[in-house]
Amino acid sequence: MKTVLQRVRLARVSVDGKVVGEIGNGLCALVAVTQGDSLDDVLMTAEKISRLRIFNDDSGKFNLSLMDTGGGILAVSNFTIAGDTRKGRRPSFSAAAKPDEALELFNRLISSLRELGLIVETGVFGAHMEVEMINDGPVTVVVDTTLTRRNNEIQRKPDCSKPELTKLLGEYPQVIFDMAIENPPDFDSLSLDERNLLKSSAEKINGGEELKSVLDSVLMSENPASGLYWLQKCGIFSAVVPELDEMVYLSNEDDRRHKHVWDHTVQVVSQTPKKLELRWAALFHDIGKVPTRKFEENGKVTFYGHDSVGARIFSRISKKLGLETDFANNVRYLIRNHLRPGQYGPDWTDSAVRRFDKELRSDLLSDLLELGRADITSKRPGKREDAVAQINELERRIMEIRELDAIVSPLPGGLGNAIMEAYNITPGPILGVIRRTLEQDVSSGRIDGHQDASYYVEKLFELYPDYRELRK
């Protein structure tokens, strides 16, 4: 398998004038499947593409990979890369694999990249395509598995021959769990008999607490996507947590764009910082989409209320898996509120930001913002960056307002005189009551802080026409 990789700021592929695949920052991969290629070549290429360090760190050195940057991949099949120009003036393409063989391995490559948690867009195999890109650098490298196969250190597929697998599963069905933690093999590369054997063994496992321990390890691993896909394909989720399995073929959008909820979920987990309760929340944050999906007349898909429904579903799941009460409550809280950070807009007033801060648990606010960032998986160039920047701006404003409120009184000097004049009252206890009421309204976000005295007098008349009611 031969791949030409180009580091890009933008890349898109079109067929018949219509864009069918597009990414922002990331890699454009032109892939040729060659004669004699096998699944090993697919796995080797996927590993190399995902981990090749051709992105700059803060010092400008090639120290970051696609796994580090979170960029996308535009993978386009291109048999001409296999062309041999050593003789004559017309390239020979005899080294290219047959179309049906090439299609199978190319699709395997796409699946392998996605299982690593990467965002992958593709063209249309065999079609006449137009590829546009902005090469960043320029940086262009070639990955040729025929040259590196002997030095390959990837061990993605342990000995899973049927006799050995039958023996293992017969003595210890939970070996499926062990394999999920310890760099699982490619489930799709196993024979049909072996896959059926794994699935039938999974049906015999109903230990919720044992799955909880395995999920802890998988979620905190360097590559949680591979373990999650393994558990799902083996049938563990179907047997123990069917609510997760039901997300696999549930689409976030209409039939024009198959953005499946399960693939989105795995990507969110991979994008979430390595904190256990945060990754648990990422795994179950969209669990409520299954019962709430609705199709509107215009074909649009909606999931109204899936956050609150998902929190209730997780309550049942947490008991089945034996999660500790405090841990489960924190995860459920994050699921229930995971949409809140994305609702922020630049038009929010300081009062709105203050109210957002006051309404949410301060001990989980940072985690909630992290989950909001990870939940952004748009493939449109620049859209994810813009949405993450919005949440970053929300966090900055929260911190700024907290600091301001802690240092400076939110009410201006001279307000007491303005209140006495407006209400025609004399100094006394009622003046303190009115001031404390205003401070509470500022703290709750009901009114703005740090305004002129006239603003608060106006708000007093609006909210408390009869100041004597404040004595009660």
Stockholm file with secondary structure:
# STOCKHOLM 1.0

chainA/1-472         MKTVLQRVRLARVSVDGKVVGEIGNGLCALVAVTQGDSLDDVLMTAEKISRLRIFNDDSGKFNLSLMDTGGGILAVSNFTIAGDTRKGRRPSFSAAAKPDEALELFNRLISSLRELGLIVETGVFGAHMEVEMINDGPVTVVVDTTLTRRNNEIQRKPDCSKPELTKLLGEYPQVIFDMAIENPPDFDSLSLDERNLLKSSAEKINGGEELKSVLDSVLMSENPASGLYWLQKCGIFSAVVPELDEMVYLSNEDDRRHKHVWDHTVQVVSQTPKKLELRWAALFHDIGKVPTRKFEENGKVTFYGHDSVGARIFSRISKKLGLETDFANNVRYLIRNHLRPGQYGPDWTDSAVRRFDKELRSDLLSDLLELGRADITSKRPGKREDAVAQINELERRIMEIRELDAIVSPLPGGLGNAIMEAYNITPGPILGVIRRTLEQDVSSGRIDGHQDASYYVEKLFELYPDYRELRK
#=GR chainA/1-472 SS CEEEEEEEEEEEEEETTEEEEEESSEEEEEEECBTTCCHHHHHHHHHHHHHCCCEECTTSSEEECHHHHCCEEEEEECGGGGCBCSSSSSCBCTTBCCHHHHHHHHHHHHHHHHHTTCEEEECCTTSCCEEEEEEEEEEEEEEEHHHHGGGCCCCCCCCCCHHHHHHHHHHCTTHHHHHHHSCCCCGGGSCHHHHHHHHHHHTTCCCHHHHHHHHHHHHTSSCHHHHHHHHHHHTHHHHHCHHHHTTTTCBSSCTTSCCBHHHHHHHHHHHSCSCHHHHHHHHHTTTTHHHHCEECTTSCEECTTHHHHHHHHHHHHHHHHTCCHHHHHHHHHHHHTTTTGGGCCTTCCHHHHHHHHHHSCTTTHHHHHHHHHHTCCCCSTTHHHHHHHHHHHHHHHHHHHHHHHHHSCSSCTTHHHHHHHHHTCCSSHHHHHHHHHHHHHHHHTSSCSSCCHHHHHHHHHHHCSSGGGGGC
#=GC SS_cons         CEEEEEEEEEEEEEETTEEEEEESSEEEEEEECBTTCCHHHHHHHHHHHHHCCCEECTTSSEEECHHHHCCEEEEEECGGGGCBCSSSSSCBCTTBCCHHHHHHHHHHHHHHHHHTTCEEEECCTTSCCEEEEEEEEEEEEEEEHHHHGGGCCCCCCCCCCHHHHHHHHHHCTTHHHHHHHSCCCCGGGSCHHHHHHHHHHHTTCCCHHHHHHHHHHHHTSSCHHHHHHHHHHHTHHHHHCHHHHTTTTCBSSCTTSCCBHHHHHHHHHHHSCSCHHHHHHHHHTTTTHHHHCEECTTSCEECTTHHHHHHHHHHHHHHHHTCCHHHHHHHHHHHHTTTTGGGCCTTCCHHHHHHHHHHSCTTTHHHHHHHHHHTCCCCSTTHHHHHHHHHHHHHHHHHHHHHHHHHSCSSCTTHHHHHHHHHTCCSSHHHHHHHHHHHHHHHHTSSCSSCCHHHHHHHHHHHCSSGGGGGC
//
